[in-house]
């Protein structure tokens, strides 16, 4: 395909993506919008106390995705009382002109961010078309990157800077350094990448050290990188809010490869066309054109990818929002593959040209289906593939605990312990089981350590569980559930028999409905068509429950620890008040069964 024809295809692709734009907030987008609004009106990036209420009200007026937007960060208040935000203000500063125009036109300021993203994508598109192998390098533009086109999130800026730096390095290395400095100033995770290329550029051609243009590029990149820590040291006395609470460590192999390998957010599962392209390019060059694979630039980008993997492996929590269930760290790593794709795309073999075109078509189709801009962010829901894996083959994959916990409890911070609905895969926390998964088998002693996660994976026969002890990751934000089981006991064994064939919870057409609860620690229900079971934990004096029934039933109160029936109560339907069932005092584990009579 000719370069002009491909240019038409790319412009049409980006035009369709822009046409679908409907700006919404994802992740921490409200912070960037608030700073851009302040900058567009001539104010500074730190808010005076009297600015915050009006800004928050203005944010909430932008739509339901801003309903809980808050700018309160008590630990980021300067000595002058002005409020700073965790993310640096360079990205909102670049968006401020567009936001100003949007305000003058009377439209949502979010369109100012869409305008900035359109400019970034347009510039990247022009650069791709002007450089060698445009079809192969266009895989970055045909990727899930377009999902961020209408989201106020700096990921578009970071990827554009990284991609531009990779495409310009061989001809404009000074510009590449400046672009890397821009990206590193917005997120300190890219500082190592910028430093690596500055060092390599000086080693590759020592004469550059005497070149004024190279010196200017290095100084400009260093100034951009130093700007955020200088600002935050001046304002707050810390180099960066994003790294102040980070504990530097050497991530294990599993943690380091998380952006690639995770079944929920990893690049291999969520965007395989790009992975296939990288593998095909590397295999072809190794087989047919090994000298081109030995290019120092490719080795440098490989080292940069390793450095970036080390950096993004530092945060404890990796299941971030502001993403359509593709790790933003995987998105940042994709531009580092452009030099390899360029080498494959400039191969003299026509086979590689056809392969590149096929991969581009596959990438566009995959993105169109899986990552349209209209798709909501998805960090609290399991992907279909992950759900299938965790329910059908739970022993095949043990993801990072925060990924599994947040996606199965549908909450952030995650509620732990948690499990799949059918308890095929259970995430224990400090040895505790979630209420809907009655303990079975005994986990290792390490599972009862403080802040320890363990996986209980149901065996293929369904007869029990195999346990996997997770490494300690202190600092993972969680909320401990009130309703939990500690270990398998005679009471648990009896409960397992009583609730067999029943579903947890109270459906709309439940035979028995709970209407009151007094003087007990907690209660959990199981219901079926012809039977219901209530479990009650730790009663106190005058403990009782109130229920309504659809049919005449007989309630039996059972002491689970003694395995004896304490009392029975016939209950009639359609009574004026709910039926009250008294419970014995100081009972640790009770079951109340309801059956038709």
BELJO-V73565 format. One record per run of one state. SS is the DSSP state (H for helix, E for strand, L for the rest). FROM is the first residue (numbers start at 1). TO is the last residue. Records with the same first field share a line. If there is no record, write none. Layout:
SS->FROM-TO, FROM-TO
//
This chain:
L->1-2, 20-23, 25-28, 41-46, 48-48, 61-63, 67-73, 78-82, 84-89, 106-109, 131-133, 141-143, 152-154, 169-172, 187-187, 205-205, 211-211, 236-252, 257-257, 262-266, 271-271, 289-289, 294-295, 313-327, 346-349, 371-383, 393-393, 397-400, 410-413, 417-417, 420-424, 430-431, 435-444, 449-452, 459-464, 470-477, 481-483, 486-489, 499-502, 505-511, 528-530, 550-552, 560-563, 572-578, 583-588, 597-597
H->3-19, 29-40, 49-60, 64-66, 74-76, 90-105, 110-130, 134-140, 144-150, 155-168, 173-186, 188-204, 206-210, 212-235, 253-256, 258-261, 267-270, 272-288, 290-293, 296-312, 328-345, 350-370, 384-392, 394-396, 401-409, 445-448, 490-498
E->24-24, 47-47, 77-77, 83-83, 151-151, 414-416, 418-419, 425-429, 432-434, 453-458, 465-469, 478-480, 484-485, 503-504, 512-527, 531-549, 553-559, 564-571, 579-582, 589-596
//
